[in-house]
């Protein structure tokens, strides 16, 4: 009886966890521990049915691919590719060339607050969608093609932690 209850609990836990699909990374795992500690850009595990996580203040993140490297810590320089869109789908900014990625030091207010908090903890090779409310973006100021009080959505790929 105890075993049957234990199996039921395990099944319930599995349903709560976002499912990760594919076994494309068996080759990486076969290298052994520590061989891929830096992670590889463009390599990760796709998340099936990604769900947004709310980080407070209206900020939400949705991981679409989990990277293979270490998580991005505060104070370190991160390199990423991104596409920024407005609520209506208009692209206002894009950095998609791996040769010249967008670089900033995480947590030091070099970017809008929502980007700092949204990238924190990402793993190298990971893809994330970050929805930034106006209060954590540019607020009531118009900046370039971004109108005042805009919710910003960034699709981000973390390619390196320096």
HUWO-V291444 format. One record per pair of residues at least 24 apart in sequence whose ideal C-beta (glycine too) atoms are under 7 Angstrom apart, sorted by the first residue. I is the first residue (numbers start at 0). J is the second residue. Records with the same first field share a line. If there is no record, write none. Layout:
BEGIN
I: J + J
END
This chain:
BEGIN
17: 46 + 48 + 49 + 50
18: 47 + 48
19: 44 + 46 + 65
20: 45 + 47
21: 45
24: 67
27: 67
35: 67
36: 69
37: 68 + 123
38: 66 + 67 + 68 + 69 + 122 + 123 + 124
39: 67 + 124
40: 123 + 124 + 158 + 159
41: 124
42: 67 + 124
43: 67 + 124 + 125 + 126
54: 116
56: 132 + 134 + 135
57: 132 + 134 + 135
58: 113 + 116 + 117 + 131 + 132 + 135
59: 130
60: 117 + 127 + 128 + 129
61: 127 + 128
62: 125 + 127
63: 126 + 127 + 128
64: 125 + 126
65: 122 + 125
66: 121 + 122 + 123 + 124 + 125 + 157
67: 122 + 123 + 124
68: 122 + 123 + 124
69: 122 + 123 + 160
70: 120 + 121 + 122
71: 105 + 118 + 119 + 120 + 121 + 157 + 160
73: 105 + 106 + 119
74: 104 + 105 + 106
75: 104 + 105 + 160 + 161
76: 102 + 104 + 161
77: 103 + 105 + 118 + 157 + 160
78: 102 + 158 + 159 + 161
79: 118 + 155 + 156 + 157 + 158
80: 156 + 158
81: 153 + 154 + 155
82: 154
83: 151 + 153
84: 152
85: 145 + 149
86: 150
91: 143 + 144 + 145
97: 158
100: 158
111: 135 + 136 + 137
114: 153
118: 155 + 157
121: 157
122: 157
123: 157 + 158 + 159 + 160
124: 157
125: 157
126: 155 + 156
127: 155
128: 152 + 154
129: 153 + 155
END
